[in-house]
Amino acid sequence: MKKRVIDPQDKMEKVIHAARKLFVEKGYHGVSVPEIVKASGVSVGAIYLHFGNKENLASSIYKKTLDEFLAMFTERLAGKDATQAKLRAFSELTFDITEEDPDMMAYMLTVRPGSFPDCSAPLCSTKPFLEVQRIVAEGIASGEIKPGNYLLAAVSYTGVIVRAVELRLQGVLQDPLPELADELIENAWASIRAV
């Protein structure tokens, strides 16, 4: 009889995905470890052994989610020089994640300062969105984006993109976002481009 080998990393991925989904649905304080055990199929002992407690699990999820998004964004930025192309990469990634892993995107939009352990900054102050702000500031400096406050320009651009994501997750927008990408991205770009 062959002994079954379970990859510990795979088990923890199940925990992270299950807990992230539950945190979106019920909020951090509305979720218990037994609920995470039931949803993930991983034992309570394994969860406590790996994470120590629910707070550490929530902190791991927060860090992992933002790190994954930033890594995917950085990968998509490769070879792009124009500000518009860089912002399009951000938008397309955001739309792709919304369709492929809606729980990840819903989590990113749900997390608010004080609502989860280690979440002390709003979404716009996380590394991925700081990168967007940097790109916008460079675009203003190069003349690709109209002169003005870089933060307001970044908010104007990402506001179109993030609101579309929210409407898709709520079921208001029925079509997959990648199918709507050209129009949405053009509208976002039109709000900030140099004339």
C-alpha positions in Angstrom: 0.0 0.0 0.0 1.4 3.3 -1.0 1.5 6.0 1.7 -0.3 9.2 0.8 2.0 12.2 0.9 0.3 15.6 1.4 2.2 18.7 0.5 2.2 21.0 3.5 2.4 24.1 1.2 -0.7 22.8 -0.7 -2.6 22.5 2.6 -1.7 26.0 3.6 -2.8 27.3 0.2 -6.2 25.7 0.8 -6.4 27.4 4.2 -5.4 30.8 2.8 -8.0 30.6 0.0 -10.8 29.3 2.2 -10.1 31.9 4.9 -9.8 34.8 2.4 -13.2 33.9 1.0 -14.7 33.7 4.5 -13.1 37.0 5.5 -14.7 38.7 2.5 -18.1 37.1 3.2 -18.2 37.6 7.0 -15.4 40.0 7.9 -12.4 39.1 10.0 -14.3 39.1 13.3 -17.2 37.1 11.9 -15.0 34.1 11.1 -13.9 31.4 13.5 -11.1 29.0 13.1 -13.5 26.0 13.1 -15.2 27.6 10.1 -11.9 27.9 8.3 -11.2 24.2 9.2 -14.5 23.2 7.7 -14.1 25.3 4.5 -10.5 24.3 3.9 -10.6 20.6 4.9 -7.4 21.1 6.9 -7.1 20.2 10.5 -7.2 22.8 13.3 -3.9 21.5 14.5 -2.2 22.0 11.1 -3.6 25.6 11.0 -2.3 26.4 14.5 1.0 24.7 13.8 1.6 26.7 10.7 0.1 30.1 11.6 -0.1 30.1 15.4 -3.5 31.9 15.5 -6.2 33.5 13.4 -4.5 36.9 13.6 -1.3 35.5 12.1 -3.3 33.7 9.4 -5.1 37.0 8.5 -1.7 38.8 8.4 -0.3 36.1 6.1 -3.3 36.4 3.8 -3.0 40.2 3.7 0.7 40.1 2.9 0.4 37.2 0.4 -2.4 38.8 -1.5 -0.7 42.1 -2.0 2.7 40.5 -2.7 1.1 38.2 -5.4 -0.7 41.2 -7.0 2.5 43.3 -7.0 4.5 40.4 -8.5 2.0 39.9 -11.3 1.9 43.6 -12.0 5.7 43.9 -12.0 5.8 40.9 -14.5 3.3 42.6 -16.8 5.2 45.9 -16.7 8.3 44.3 -18.3 9.2 45.9 -21.6 6.6 48.7 -21.2 7.9 52.2 -21.4 4.9 54.4 -22.1 2.8 55.5 -19.2 -0.4 54.5 -21.0 0.9 51.0 -21.6 2.0 50.6 -17.9 -1.5 51.7 -16.7 -3.1 49.4 -19.2 -1.1 46.5 -17.7 -2.4 47.4 -14.3 -6.0 47.6 -15.6 -5.8 44.3 -17.5 -4.3 42.5 -14.6 -7.0 43.8 -12.3 -9.7 42.7 -14.8 -8.1 39.3 -15.2 -7.9 38.6 -11.5 -11.5 39.7 -11.1 -12.5 37.0 -13.6 -10.0 34.3 -12.6 -9.9 34.7 -8.8 -12.8 36.9 -7.7 -12.2 36.1 -4.1 -8.7 37.6 -4.3 -10.0 40.8 -5.9 -13.0 41.0 -3.5 -10.5 40.6 -0.6 -8.3 43.5 -1.9 -11.4 45.7 -2.1 -12.8 44.6 1.3 -9.7 45.2 3.4 -9.9 48.5 5.3 -7.6 49.9 7.9 -8.5 48.4 11.3 -10.7 45.7 9.7 -7.9 43.1 9.6 -4.7 42.6 11.6 -1.7 44.4 10.0 -4.0 46.4 7.7 -3.1 49.9 8.7 -3.2 51.6 5.3 -6.0 52.0 2.8 -5.8 50.1 -0.5 -4.4 53.2 -2.3 -1.4 53.2 0.1 -0.4 49.6 -0.6 2.6 48.8 -2.8 0.7 48.0 -6.0 -1.2 51.3 -5.8 1.9 53.2 -4.8 3.5 51.8 -8.0 0.5 53.2 -10.0 1.0 56.5 -8.3 4.7 56.5 -9.2 3.8 55.6 -12.9 1.3 58.5 -13.0 3.9 60.9 -11.5 6.4 59.9 -14.2 3.7 60.4 -16.8 3.1 63.9 -15.6 6.8 64.6 -15.6 7.2 63.3 -19.2 4.1 65.2 -20.5 2.1 62.1 -21.2 -0.4 63.0 -18.4 -1.8 66.5 -18.0 -0.1 68.6 -15.3 -1.5 68.4 -11.8 -1.5 66.5 -8.6 -0.2 63.0 -9.3 -2.4 61.5 -6.5 -5.6 63.0 -7.9 -4.6 61.8 -11.4 -4.0 58.3 -10.0 -7.3 58.3 -8.2 -9.1 59.5 -11.4 -7.6 56.6 -13.4 -7.9 53.8 -10.9 -11.4 55.0 -9.8 -12.8 54.0 -13.2 -11.0 50.6 -13.1 -11.8 49.7 -9.5 -15.4 50.8 -9.8 -15.9 48.5 -12.8 -14.4 45.7 -10.7 -16.9 46.4 -7.9 -19.8 46.4 -10.3 -18.6 43.1 -11.9 -18.3 41.5 -8.5 -21.8 42.7 -7.5 -23.2 41.3 -10.8 -24.2 44.7 -12.2 -21.8 44.3 -15.1 -22.7 41.0 -16.7 -19.9 40.8 -19.3 -16.4 39.7 -18.3 -14.2 42.7 -17.7 -11.5 41.7 -20.3 -14.3 42.0 -22.9 -15.0 45.5 -21.7 -11.3 46.4 -21.2 -10.8 48.6 -24.2 -13.7 51.0 -23.4 -13.0 51.1 -19.7 -9.3 51.7 -20.1 -9.9 54.4 -22.7 -12.3 56.1 -20.4 -9.8 56.0 -17.5 -7.0 57.2 -19.7 -9.2 60.0 -21.1 -9.6 61.4 -17.6 -5.8 62.0 -17.2 -4.1 62.1 -20.5 -2.3 65.2 -21.8 -4.3 67.1 -24.4 
